[in-house]
Structures are given as structure tokens and as C-alpha cells.
Amino acid sequence: MADRSFLDWPFLDDHHRLLAADLEAWCAANLPVDHTDVDAACRNLVTRLGADGWLGHSANMERPELDLRALCLMRETLARHDGLADFAFAMQGLGMGPVTLFGDEQQKQWLLQTMAGTAVAGFALSEPASGSDVANLATTASPDGDDWVINGEKTWISNGGIADIYTVFARTGEGPGARGLSCFLVPADTPGITIEERIDVIAPHPLARLTFANMRLPASALIGTAGKGFGMAMAVLDIFRSTVGAAALGFARRALDEALGRVSTRELFGAPMAAMPTVQSSLAEMALDVDAAALLIYRAAWTKDDGAARISREASMAKLHATEIAQSVIDKAVQLHGGDGVRSGQMVERLYREIRALRIYEGASEVQKLIIARQILDGVAEN
Ligand SMILES: Cc1cc2nc3c(=O)[nH]c(=O)nc-3n(C[C@H](O)[C@H](O)[C@H](O)COP(=O)(O)OP(=O)(O)OC[C@H]3O[C@@H](n4cnc5c(N)ncnc54)[C@H](O)[C@@H]3O)c2cc1C
């Protein structure tokens, strides 16, 4: 059982502690699931997470504010048990993030379905030529009477191919670059959408490249104000970035647990591995990394929950540090397992594959460094 002492930290309230205990019990009873067919597994996870009320935390019909500490706790708990369960949970929130934060009452009706687990959500921002460079995206949305007509291509779209509803970012041209983007709510059965390619990755999840050919949307599909799409995407990522760090933290905690189990039970040279100073040094580094990441994540989440309008610096630090240390913690756990560490299907081998993409999506590590540097330089300029 992973170290739970962080639950006593003052960043968390009693309802968070109860939530963590309840979800832990749910995970122990329901996870991991069979990943052989990731589409079916993912749909099934969304259904079960919804039916048992967990997806209600991914959106809020009355208040756009989300309980970020709850989201982080949930992602780290789910990730510790099953990466696909964390993915299924997270995408319902990220996919509907623009609606939760900026949608009108009619658009929010979709939240009832995504929270109940009866509709799967996707977030379509990245394009073949603009993943990190979001402001440069090329998909267009042109007004035509009361409608919008969308043309373009999106790639790396999580839940692409199984989603029922997407939020899609497109260029509407109110201004240059970032100042000319808007966000639209797009049911997956809208004529003009094609799933061009399903993408296989080292830790399989439903992923696809989509195209839009003269896809016609009513005026009511526009989320918020035309031209404000870039700020909306950044506000959504501001929230969900800390939760990517939390998922990485869940993977790292599981790796530390697995390593502790291994070194406590395996003997080498006539003594338990756990008695070897170099092994203890690895364990100490892993535990230190895990605690430091947790502090950054719950600092970011607490800052948001405490009323901060934006947490760009805190969220970027949390995501950057947690994903980078998780990679290193998992690598140490693989090493401590020897040959078993790279045996297909072993938990540490799965974690080794699961963690890699988290250092790339929702802003690669280098992009997080740019954001942090910009924030601290702005602070210097203001003083
Ligand atoms: C598993 C997975 C799931 C994803 N899910 C989604 C999704 O649901 N929706 C969605 O819209 N997108 C999604 N993405 C896309 C993801 O956000 C992009 O892959 C990511 O933003 C990087 O963009 P890119 O792949 O085009 O790489 P590029 O933009 O070409 O960047 C390549 C590398 O260049 C470096 N780099 C980038 N910018 C800088 C810089 N400013 N300074 C220095 N170095 C830099 C980084 O190391 C980066 O990894 C997903 C990606 C993956 C792998």
C-alpha cells in the first residue's frame, strides 16, 4: 500500500481524505481492467466511472470552478491502479473543459451525459504542424449565414474514434495568431468529420487523426466568444496540467511501492536487497522525488482552489517536475527488478511505457520551462 501520509498535509480538507479513501476502495474492487481491446476497455471504464458517480467530479453544472485538489487526488489514485482508468477519467474532464468553464446552459446539457458516463469526450487542439505551437493552428471556421463551416485536420486526439462529443479549436480570424482562434462543440456524428487514422502508441490508448471537410455547425456550437479560443484553451490546460502531474505522481508512487516490495523479498549475496546501501540510496532518492512532486502538485491545486484566477507558474512547475521525476523513479524501479523489470506485462514495465507520453502532451517539458521562465521574468519586470 502506497504511503498515504500526504493525505494529512494541510493542503487537503477532510472531504478530500474521505474521497481518497472511497476511491481507493473502488479501485481495489474494480481495477485493473483488461487492456486487450483499448476502445472497449475505455468505453467500459467511462460507463463504470460514470455509473458509480466518479465522473461528477470532472465538471460542475452550477459553478465552473472545479475542485482541483479532488481531481489531482483522483488522478493519482486511479493512475496508481490502472493508467487507462486515469485516462478515461481525465479525458471526460479535459474534453468538456471548455464547456465547463465557458459553455452556455444549452451546451452544458452535454455535461449531464459525460458526467453520467453515457457520452465519451475528446479535446481537439493539436494539428500535424502545430502541437507545441498551438497559436499557429490551421483548421478554419468560416461564417456562412448563421452557420460555421469547418475545414482542417486534428491529430493525436485522445478518444478519437470512440468519442461522442469533441471540443474543437479552429481559426476564425478575428486577429493574427493566438488572437484569431475559437472553440466549438462538435457531436461526433456531425457530417464532414472523418477518422482518418487510428494511432498506436507504446502505452495503447484510443487516439486518432481526424479531418473536417466542409463540416457545418450551427451558431450555437460556438463556445464563449469568437476570437477568445486561445485563452480558453490555456485556461483549461492551466487546470488540467496539474492533474497530468498528479497522474505521473500516481505512476511514481506505484513504482516506489513495487520497488519496496521487490527489495524486501529478494535476497542477493546472502542478504535482502533492502540491506544494500546503494539500494537504500535509490529508494531514498525515489521517496524524495515523490514527496517533492506531491508538494508541487498539491500546492498548485490548493492555490487554484483558494481562489487564484490563474496558476500558470504553479501548474507548469507541478507538471514539469512530476512527469520528469516519475520517469526517473520508474526507471530506478525497473533497474531494481533486474530482468523482471523489462518482462512484458510486469507492472514496472507497464509504468515505464505509460509515463513517457506525459512529458510530451499538454505542453512538452521544454514548453513548461518557457512558461515558468516567462512568469518569473514578468515578476522581475513588475518589481
Ligand atoms: C499520447 C498522446 C495523447 C495526446 N492527446 C491529445 C489530445 O487529446 N488533444 C490534443 O489536442 N492533443 C493531444 N496530444 C498532442 C500533444 O499535446 C502534442 O503531441 C504536444 O503538444 C507536442 O506537439 P507535437 O507532437 O506536434 O511536437 P512538436 O511541437 O513538434 O515538439 C517536438 C518537441 O520539440 C520540443 N519543443 C517544443 N516546443 C519547444 C520550445 N518552445 N522550446 C524548446 N523545445 C521545444 C519538445 O521536446 C517537443 O517534445 C497528445 C499527444 C500524445 C503523445
The ligand as an SDF file (V2000), in Angstrom:
LIG
                    3D

 53 58  0  0  0  0  0  0  0  0999 V2000
   -0.4900   10.0970  -26.0710 C   0  0  0  0  0  0  0  0  0  0  0  0
   -0.8320   11.4780  -26.5390 C   0  0  0  0  0  0  0  0  0  0  0  0
   -2.1090   11.9680  -26.3180 C   0  0  0  0  0  0  0  0  0  0  0  0
   -2.4630   13.2440  -26.7770 C   0  0  0  0  0  0  0  0  0  0  0  0
   -3.7490   13.6980  -26.6160 N   0  0  0  0  0  0  0  0  0  0  0  0
   -4.1000   14.8950  -27.1590 C   0  0  0  0  0  0  0  0  0  0  0  0
   -5.4700   15.3420  -27.1070 C   0  0  0  0  0  0  0  0  0  0  0  0
   -6.3470   14.6610  -26.5450 O   0  0  0  0  0  0  0  0  0  0  0  0
   -5.7770   16.5200  -27.7040 N   0  0  0  0  0  0  0  0  0  0  0  0
   -4.8560   17.2980  -28.3310 C   0  0  0  0  0  0  0  0  0  0  0  0
   -5.2100   18.3450  -28.8390 O   0  0  0  0  0  0  0  0  0  0  0  0
   -3.5540   16.9020  -28.3850 N   0  0  0  0  0  0  0  0  0  0  0  0
   -3.1650   15.7290  -27.8180 C   0  0  0  0  0  0  0  0  0  0  0  0
   -1.8520   15.3030  -27.9010 N   0  0  0  0  0  0  0  0  0  0  0  0
   -0.8940   16.1270  -28.6340 C   0  0  0  0  0  0  0  0  0  0  0  0
    0.1610   16.7430  -27.7490 C   0  0  0  0  0  0  0  0  0  0  0  0
   -0.3710   17.7970  -26.9880 O   0  0  0  0  0  0  0  0  0  0  0  0
    1.3310   17.1530  -28.6450 C   0  0  0  0  0  0  0  0  0  0  0  0
    1.9500   15.9530  -29.1060 O   0  0  0  0  0  0  0  0  0  0  0  0
    2.3360   18.0260  -27.9390 C   0  0  0  0  0  0  0  0  0  0  0  0
    1.7990   19.2940  -27.6680 O   0  0  0  0  0  0  0  0  0  0  0  0
    3.6250   18.1780  -28.7420 C   0  0  0  0  0  0  0  0  0  0  0  0
    3.3140   18.5670  -30.0450 O   0  0  0  0  0  0  0  0  0  0  0  0
    3.9880   17.7860  -31.2850 P   0  0  0  0  0  0  0  0  0  0  0  0
    3.7590   16.3320  -31.0970 O   0  0  0  0  0  0  0  0  0  0  0  0
    3.4940   18.4140  -32.5320 O   0  0  0  0  0  0  0  0  0  0  0  0
    5.5430   18.0290  -31.1230 O   0  0  0  0  0  0  0  0  0  0  0  0
    6.3380   19.3520  -31.5660 P   0  0  0  0  0  0  0  0  0  0  0  0
    5.5030   20.5670  -31.3170 O   0  0  0  0  0  0  0  0  0  0  0  0
    6.9000   19.1260  -32.9040 O   0  0  0  0  0  0  0  0  0  0  0  0
    7.5070   19.3540  -30.4970 O   0  0  0  0  0  0  0  0  0  0  0  0
    8.5350   18.3290  -30.5320 C   0  0  0  0  0  0  0  0  0  0  0  0
    9.4630   18.5450  -29.3810 C   0  0  0  0  0  0  0  0  0  0  0  0
   10.1080   19.8030  -29.5160 O   0  0  0  0  0  0  0  0  0  0  0  0
   10.4170   20.3140  -28.2400 C   0  0  0  0  0  0  0  0  0  0  0  0
    9.8740   21.6660  -28.1260 N   0  0  0  0  0  0  0  0  0  0  0  0
    8.6280   22.0710  -28.4210 C   0  0  0  0  0  0  0  0  0  0  0  0
    8.4880   23.3880  -28.1950 N   0  0  0  0  0  0  0  0  0  0  0  0
    9.6880   23.8200  -27.7440 C   0  0  0  0  0  0  0  0  0  0  0  0
   10.1890   25.0870  -27.3560 C   0  0  0  0  0  0  0  0  0  0  0  0
    9.3860   26.1660  -27.3800 N   0  0  0  0  0  0  0  0  0  0  0  0
   11.4770   25.1720  -26.9430 N   0  0  0  0  0  0  0  0  0  0  0  0
   12.2610   24.0770  -26.9440 C   0  0  0  0  0  0  0  0  0  0  0  0
   11.8520   22.8470  -27.3140 N   0  0  0  0  0  0  0  0  0  0  0  0
   10.5890   22.7230  -27.7190 C   0  0  0  0  0  0  0  0  0  0  0  0
    9.7930   19.3600  -27.2040 C   0  0  0  0  0  0  0  0  0  0  0  0
   10.7900   18.4720  -26.7230 O   0  0  0  0  0  0  0  0  0  0  0  0
    8.7660   18.6110  -28.0130 C   0  0  0  0  0  0  0  0  0  0  0  0
    8.5190   17.3190  -27.4910 O   0  0  0  0  0  0  0  0  0  0  0  0
   -1.4910   14.0430  -27.4300 C   0  0  0  0  0  0  0  0  0  0  0  0
   -0.1920   13.5430  -27.6100 C   0  0  0  0  0  0  0  0  0  0  0  0
    0.1390   12.2730  -27.1860 C   0  0  0  0  0  0  0  0  0  0  0  0
    1.5500   11.7750  -27.4250 C   0  0  0  0  0  0  0  0  0  0  0  0
  1  2  1  0
  2  3  1  0
  2 52  2  0
  3  4  2  0
  4  5  1  0
  4 50  1  0
  5  6  2  0
  6  7  1  0
  6 13  1  0
  7  8  2  0
  7  9  1  0
  9 10  1  0
 10 11  2  0
 10 12  1  0
 12 13  2  0
 13 14  1  0
 14 15  1  0
 14 50  1  0
 15 16  1  0
 16 17  1  0
 16 18  1  0
 18 19  1  0
 18 20  1  0
 20 21  1  0
 20 22  1  0
 22 23  1  0
 23 24  1  0
 24 25  2  0
 24 26  1  0
 24 27  1  0
 27 28  1  0
 28 29  2  0
 28 30  1  0
 28 31  1  0
 31 32  1  0
 32 33  1  0
 33 34  1  0
 33 48  1  0
 34 35  1  0
 35 36  1  0
 35 46  1  0
 36 37  1  0
 36 45  1  0
 37 38  2  0
 38 39  1  0
 39 40  1  0
 39 45  2  0
 40 41  1  0
 40 42  2  0
 42 43  1  0
 43 44  2  0
 44 45  1  0
 46 47  1  0
 46 48  1  0
 48 49  1  0
 50 51  2  0
 51 52  1  0
 52 53  1  0
M  END
$$$$
